[in-house]
Amino acid sequence: MMKLSEKKQSDMPNDGCVLALPCEKLTDNPLRLEFYSQVHLEELTYSIKESGLLEPVLVWMQSDGDYMIVSGHYRVRAVRRLRQDKILCRVLECDRHTAHIAYCTSNIMTRGLSVIEQAYILSGLIKTEGFTMGQAGRIWGHDKSWVCRRIKLLTDLDPKIKDELGQGTLNARLAQELTRLPQGNDQERVLALVRRHNLNKDEAASLVDWWLDTGEVGRKKAEDEGRIPIIRNALQKTGAAKTRADDPGGYASSMMRRCTLILEGLSDFLKERETPFSWWPQSDYRSFRKAADRLGYIIRDECSPGVYEEDLHVASLS
């Protein structure tokens, strides 16, 4: 929070004092998102009813005699639910710029803001309070590009999907990937595919790339047949080494599923081409066959007896 000068502090006799203020004199901060977690609100209401208000609400005194809430919107809501007329408040006297910084930092310290709350606050700071993207980002310790990505969640995300993000049922990184698509039908269809195939963040990004580069016929085919021919480079993913060490079976299964999807995508691609394939990349194909033969050799030597032979039998029948 910005430090006030010694001269300003001496001119503010109420600064930092705790007062029992009428609830009707408190107004919501304009940066506050309207969404409230009802579960958290009910738990807090019960706690205040049983033990009283343990921490005063932080408010900003305004020129008209009202007080804007800086920290404690949930506490004020809970006290109003209990039909109490007054609430203990710690008064902050400062300029508007400092009050908004105090609002942001107090929320960061007291509870984890949801992604959509961050986006809403950042948008308000920039559009109505005159903050630059750099100034707003520094409150959270991030740069302008981070601020831009957060605000895009408000401007470019479909309202239904935005609601899911606000309720915590949608991953923030996935939501950011969806903003690359037009609002509405495209975002909903891609999200349905992500959930249908249980894709992780990086796989979802690949799916969005594929969706943008593919016509409606290919998209519809992926939805109808339940297959998405996207290229996934698992070896470059963060945490791949840890996965190999902690869960080798799961890692091997994940890698084979990825390879299967890649081969299915290549097969679909080849079916649409006219033969003979005069353009066929023989060198890459030989490298691929060599890698496949090496995998078969390793499986034959390392798997339990009968596993490799059973796989060969299944392959001969398919």
Secondary structure, 3 states (H helix, E strand, C coil): CCCCCHHHHHCCCCCCCEEEEEHHHEECCCCCCCCCCHHHHHHHHHHHHHHCCCCCEEEEECCCCCEEEEECHHHHHHHHHCCCCEEEEEEECCCHHHHHHHHHHHHHHHCCCCHHHHHHHHHHHHHCCCCCHHHHHHHHCCCHHHHHHHHHHHHCCCHHHHHHHHCCCCCHHHHHHHCCCCCCHHHHHHHHHHHHCCCCHHHHHHHHHHHHHCCHHHHHHHHHHCCCCCCCCHHHCCCHHHHHHHCHHHHHHHHHHHHHHHHHHHHHHHHCCCCCCCCCCHHHHHHHHHHHHHHHHHHHHHCCCCHHHHHHHHHHHC
